[in-house]
Amino acid sequence: MCAGAVKYALVAVLLLFSSVSGAAEPPATAAAPADPPPAPQPAGSSDDVNAELDAARPRPAGLLPWGPVSILDPLIDDLNAELDRLLGLQIGLTYTAVYQRASDGDAKDAAGGDLDLIARWRLFGEKDSGYRGILGANGEYRHDFGEIPPRELADTYGSLWRTVNGFGLQDPAVVQYWWEQHLFDDALVVTLGKLDADNYYNTNRYQSDSTAFLSRMFSSNIARNHPGNGLGFNFRVKLGTAFYVTAGAQDANGDKERSGFGTIDDHEFFSAVEGGWTPTFEGLGKGAHRLTLWHSDSRDDAMAPSDKGVGLSCEQEIGGGVVPFLRAAWAEGDVTGVERFVGGGIGLEGLLRAKEDLTGIGIGWGDPADHLYHGQWGIEVFHRFQLTPDIQFTMGYQYICDPVKAGGGHHDPVGVFSLRVRIAF
């Protein structure tokens, strides 16, 4: 049953891809205008301070010209402009709520919220200086509505991956604080502090489960082991205009709710190195293609073995707001429980209504490290509306074929319906 569903889903994706590709304008020539630029997309996770602040302005028009918090927009914009002018300080506040209902499982409903207060303080150098120094921080609080948060929904029906990447339970905490130093006209960027590895390695265009795909298939990488936020460093080196190398290490015992100074002395580290190519093709647009190698030390207190793996992440604009993407990974699977993963799909930016709207279609497969279980397929589709200048509303659906850990040997497919509301100040 699931094999047939996957086959038909692949055909539907190919047909949709063909139709939107044919409908898109041809590459720009001397006689034809270029395709309009796509809406900006966060480059890292939903906790990427730089990406979130860069995407917060200007406020795009929505289906409605104003919303319940629009009255605050001029005040917040003026405050940010004045703080930036006087101190080089920028602040942002976002709140995202998710509701999900599964077609199977003991607890079919899950809902939760995520509140983030983010700040970026440029202490040295001008805004566009290649030698600027920046202090960044992210304060976060996560809670549930009802009995379980969305992070735990997949456990009720035995899925290999979660229906979300975040949206669990977390007391208020400063989950990131770091110093980012730009050197040699931005040819080298060094970051030190409490870091979120999801912002530096194996990222992808639609990674944020606050703005794009919810399923952990695409909002993270099910075969990749990234630790909790921990003390460490990262450096990024530009090689010409379209290539880079980034590498670093951090505490493998990192925890969002702890400072990290109590575990860094254990000398158990996560480390990674990545090479990337970010071309821009005339008449098509930008792309990003990344190959990541990572290793995680064994952790004595957590009784977790070492693990290592490889991750590939590719996306390429092809004009008209159409962005195909591909992700793949291999790992030993001793920590993640997944040996192999491959997934792909397409993002349609601004094709249905306005350039800020986003449609996503993805399909993926994961292979458990425990060979007693079979591989699991999954599909996710969603559409995100820019409802007002401050509010995004998303409807989505996930279809999980043969959940590998379903109890009692029952592996019927499971559907998960999702609603998401995001407010950005």
C-alpha angles and dihedrals in degrees: 000000000000093000090056092047091051091049092052091045091054091050091049092051092049092049092048091047091051093048096049092043090053092046094050119097115262120257113289117273134171089275100042132057120244121256114274113261115263122245113272114264127200110258097210139023126315086268095058101124096194095047094045094051093044091052095046095079139090098033108231124224115257140196085280121043092226140008142200094286098036090100087070095053098089091046094050094043092049091047092050092046092051094045090049092049095047103032109009087244126143126182135187138184125200134175123191126184126190131193122189134179123192125206090223138028136080094269105037099177127066132169137170146155138227123205118192130185110189132183138183120192118190103206100169132036134008123295094264097032117129089218101051124138121213135190114207134187139175125198115194141184125184126188142163136239111219128343105335137016120236091254090070099044096093091058090066093066103027103252122173089226137031125256089235136022097222132008098106129125120292134156117232108285143154097250098179136028122161147152116233116196122190117203139179095019092311093309088122128033119184122190125190129179141052102345139190105221090205088073095057111034135049093353124166138197096253098038101117113096087199094064110014136014116007101194114094087233088079107012088062132353117267095209096047122089112215115171127227115275108295144161113284148103141261133191129193124197124195114220105197119312101311109029134070143169123211128182141160150136137234143174109296088207093058118149127188093222097050131067093234097229090108095059105032089084090064087077093220109139145182113215134182142174126196137186119201142187118201107182128176115210119201111247092012112055142224129342138185125203119179136181116193132190117193140177132190122198121228113267117220101196093046090043088227122149125228119270139185139183153154128250132194124194125178136170131163132185109228099183135275094056093296115137119177116195139190131195130184136167143177127196140163084246097215091129105020095043089224125099101182138019134176127174141157145164145137139280119212109200116197098340099122102043123333134000092256093059119093134199119193131191121180140165127190145172130207130193116209120229088226102078091203084081127065127228121280129222127204140180130197131187127175143160124210120204124199092225098178132349089274105030133069122191122197133189119192147164133208125196117197118194118212102342101227098221099041111148123248093019092285110142102170115152117266128213123205121197116201139194123186133184122189127187119192121190 
